[in-house]
Amino acid sequence: MAHDPIGIIMNGVSGRMGYRQHLLRSVLAIRAEGGVQLSDGTRVQVEPILVGRSESKLADIAKKHDIADWTTDLDAALSDPRWTVYGDFQITGARVPAIRRAIAAGKAVYTEKPTAGTLEEALELAALAKAAGVKNGVVHDKLYLPGLRKLARLVESGFFGRVLSIRGEFGYWVFEGDWQAAQRPSWNYRSEDGGGIVADMFPHWNYVLENLFGPVEAVYARAVTHIPERSDEQGQAYAATADDAAYAVFELAGGVVAQLNSSWAVRVNRKELVEFQVDGTHGSAVAGLFGCRAQHRTGTPKPVWNPDLAETHDYFDDWAEVPDNDVYANGFREQWEQFLRHVAEDAPYTFDLLAGARGVRLAEAGLESSRTGRRIELPSLTAGDDA
Ligand SMILES: NC(=O)c1ccc[n+]([C@@H]2O[C@H](COP(=O)([O-])OP(=O)(O)OC[C@H]3O[C@@H](n4cnc5c(N)ncnc54)[C@H](O)[C@@H]3O)[C@@H](O)[C@H]2O)c1
C-alpha cells in the first residue's frame, strides 16, 4: 500500500540538536532509506520543511541537503495541511508559544526537552494536546544509549536482586569562553534564556530513573553557579545567572535512593561523560553512554580496611564488561521512528508531553529545594493537574 509522506515542520534546525541529531541523524537518514517501516512491512516516507529565524541559514542547510521547503514564517507552515508533524528543537525559552500554536493547528508534536520553563506551562501543553487529540512525544534519548540499554537488560533479568541505590556522575569542564571558546551555547548559562544545568539535566534524570528503576517521589538538591562570569559567542563577558552544577538526592518508589551530581565545572576522571553505578543485593553495575560493567555477588571481593597497608588489589579488575549482543542505532533516530509509527499507524508511544512535564517538575522541584534547603515531595501527576 502506498502512503502519503509525513510532512515534518522542523523548527530550530540550525542549532546543535536540531541540525545534527534531529535533521541529519534522524529525519534525513530516514528519508535516505525510503522512510519508516511500518508493521505491515511497507514504508512511509518523510519530508521536512525547515523553519527558523534566519533565511540565509535555512537556505544554506536546504541547499546542502536537498530539502525543497524552508520558511521563516512558522504560521504559514502550520496552516499548510501538507505538514502534519511539528518538531521543536529551539532554545527552551522559545518552545512553549510555538508548541501552543502547533497544537492549535492540529499538528502532532514532537519536541526536545525540557518541554517548558515551568511546570505550569508544561502541564498546560500536555492538557492542550490531550484536549485537541493530537499525538505528542518528547525526546528521551538517554534511554536509547547502548550503555543504558545494557543496564536495562540487567534490570529486566533480575541481575541486581533488590536495587538499593544509584550513584551518578555527569559532567565535564565547559570552558569559560575567555581564554578558550566555550563548547556549549551561552544561553545555557543564563536563566533568563531558559539555561541552567538543573533545567537541562533533571528532565533527563527523571525519565532515566522513572523508566529503569521507578518514579521519583522526592528530591533534595543544591544547585550552584560555580563560574559567575563567562564570555559569549562574540567574546563579550556576561553574567552567568544560571546554575552550572547541581548535587542532588532523589528518592524513588520502593525505597531506592539515587544520588546524582551534574556539573559543567568538573574535570573528567571516569570512563565516560556520564556514569551510573547501581548497587543491588545480588549484583552491581556501572553504565556509561556506551559501556556497562557488572559485578555479581559471587565475584565480589572482601576488602578489609587497613590504613597501614598500601592497596595492592585492583578493584577495576573485578568488573566484567556486559556484551553488546545487539546493534544500537542512533537513539534520536530510533525514537523518531517510534514516534512516526505512532503517527502513521497508531503504534503505542509512552514518552508524551505528560512524561515531559514530570521532567520539568523535577527540575522545578530541584531548584525549589535548592532555594529553600528543603526536601520536596512529588506526588503522581496527570494532564488535568494544575501546577
Ligand atoms: N536531548 C539532549 O540530549 C539535548 C542536548 C542538548 C540540548 N537539548 C535541548 O535542545 C534544545 C536546543 O538546544 P541546543 O543545544 O541545540 O541549542 P542551540 O543554541 O545550538 O540551538 C538553538 C536553536 O534555537 C534557535 N533559537 C535561538 N534563539 C532563539 C529565539 N530567541 N527564538 C527562537 N529560536 C531561537 C537557534 O537559531 C537554533 O536553531 C534545548 O531545549 C535543549 O534543552 C537537548
Ligand as a Chemical Component Dictionary entry (heavy atoms), coordinates in Angstrom:
data_LIG
# 
_chem_comp.id                   LIG 
_chem_comp.type                 NON-POLYMER 
_chem_comp.pdbx_formal_charge   0 
_chem_comp.three_letter_code    LIG 
# 
loop_
_chem_comp_atom.comp_id 
_chem_comp_atom.atom_id 
_chem_comp_atom.alt_atom_id 
_chem_comp_atom.type_symbol 
_chem_comp_atom.charge 
_chem_comp_atom.model_Cartn_x 
_chem_comp_atom.model_Cartn_y 
_chem_comp_atom.model_Cartn_z 
_chem_comp_atom.pdbx_ordinal 
LIG N1  N1  N 0  18.323 15.683 24.303 1  
LIG C1  C1  C 0  19.522 16.158 24.563 2  
LIG O1  O1  O 0  20.441 15.433 24.929 3  
LIG C2  C2  C 0  19.776 17.625 24.454 4  
LIG C3  C3  C 0  21.091 18.115 24.432 5  
LIG C4  C4  C 0  21.299 19.474 24.290 6  
LIG C5  C5  C 0  20.214 20.324 24.193 7  
LIG N2  N2  N 1  18.954 19.816 24.244 8  
LIG C6  C6  C 0  17.785 20.716 24.136 9  
LIG O2  O2  O 0  17.634 21.086 22.770 10 
LIG C7  C7  C 0  17.224 22.441 22.672 11 
LIG C8  C8  C 0  18.223 23.195 21.771 12 
LIG O3  O3  O 0  19.491 23.155 22.374 13 
LIG P1  P1  P 0  20.834 23.337 21.503 14 
LIG O4  O4  O 0  21.935 22.951 22.392 15 
LIG O5  O5  O -1 20.658 22.680 20.189 16 
LIG O6  O6  O 0  20.840 24.916 21.355 17 
LIG P2  P2  P 0  21.426 25.815 20.151 18 
LIG O7  O7  O 0  21.665 27.154 20.741 19 
LIG O8  O8  O 0  22.559 25.131 19.474 20 
LIG O9  O9  O 0  20.237 25.872 19.098 21 
LIG C9  C9  C 0  19.046 26.530 19.398 22 
LIG C10 C10 C 0  18.189 26.738 18.156 23 
LIG O10 O10 O 0  17.132 27.632 18.537 24 
LIG C11 C11 C 0  17.192 28.811 17.711 25 
LIG N3  N3  N 0  16.979 29.984 18.559 26 
LIG C12 C12 C 0  17.891 30.633 19.289 27 
LIG N4  N4  N 0  17.333 31.686 19.917 28 
LIG C13 C13 C 0  16.037 31.681 19.573 29 
LIG C14 C14 C 0  14.963 32.516 19.890 30 
LIG N5  N5  N 0  15.087 33.555 20.719 31 
LIG N6  N6  N 0  13.796 32.219 19.343 32 
LIG C15 C15 C 0  13.649 31.161 18.523 33 
LIG N7  N7  N 0  14.660 30.327 18.193 34 
LIG C16 C16 C 0  15.846 30.587 18.717 35 
LIG C17 C17 C 0  18.587 28.859 17.127 36 
LIG O11 O11 O 0  18.577 29.567 15.931 37 
LIG C18 C18 C 0  18.917 27.387 16.977 38 
LIG O12 O12 O 0  18.356 26.894 15.775 39 
LIG C19 C19 C 0  17.137 22.975 24.095 40 
LIG O13 O13 O 0  15.798 22.966 24.525 41 
LIG C20 C20 C 0  17.953 21.996 24.905 42 
LIG O14 O14 O 0  17.456 21.847 26.242 43 
LIG C21 C21 C 0  18.723 18.506 24.362 44 
# 
loop_
_chem_comp_bond.comp_id 
_chem_comp_bond.atom_id_1 
_chem_comp_bond.atom_id_2 
_chem_comp_bond.value_order 
_chem_comp_bond.pdbx_ordinal 
LIG N1  C1  SING 1  
LIG C1  O1  DOUB 2  
LIG C1  C2  SING 3  
LIG C2  C3  SING 4  
LIG C2  C21 DOUB 5  
LIG C3  C4  DOUB 6  
LIG C4  C5  SING 7  
LIG C5  N2  DOUB 8  
LIG N2  C6  SING 9  
LIG N2  C21 SING 10 
LIG C6  O2  SING 11 
LIG C6  C20 SING 12 
LIG O2  C7  SING 13 
LIG C7  C8  SING 14 
LIG C7  C19 SING 15 
LIG C8  O3  SING 16 
LIG O3  P1  SING 17 
LIG P1  O4  DOUB 18 
LIG P1  O5  SING 19 
LIG P1  O6  SING 20 
LIG O6  P2  SING 21 
LIG P2  O7  DOUB 22 
LIG P2  O8  SING 23 
LIG P2  O9  SING 24 
LIG O9  C9  SING 25 
LIG C9  C10 SING 26 
LIG C10 O10 SING 27 
LIG C10 C18 SING 28 
LIG O10 C11 SING 29 
LIG C11 N3  SING 30 
LIG C11 C17 SING 31 
LIG N3  C12 SING 32 
LIG N3  C16 SING 33 
LIG C12 N4  DOUB 34 
LIG N4  C13 SING 35 
LIG C13 C14 SING 36 
LIG C13 C16 DOUB 37 
LIG C14 N5  SING 38 
LIG C14 N6  DOUB 39 
LIG N6  C15 SING 40 
LIG C15 N7  DOUB 41 
LIG N7  C16 SING 42 
LIG C17 O11 SING 43 
LIG C17 C18 SING 44 
LIG C18 O12 SING 45 
LIG C19 O13 SING 46 
LIG C19 C20 SING 47 
LIG C20 O14 SING 48 
# 
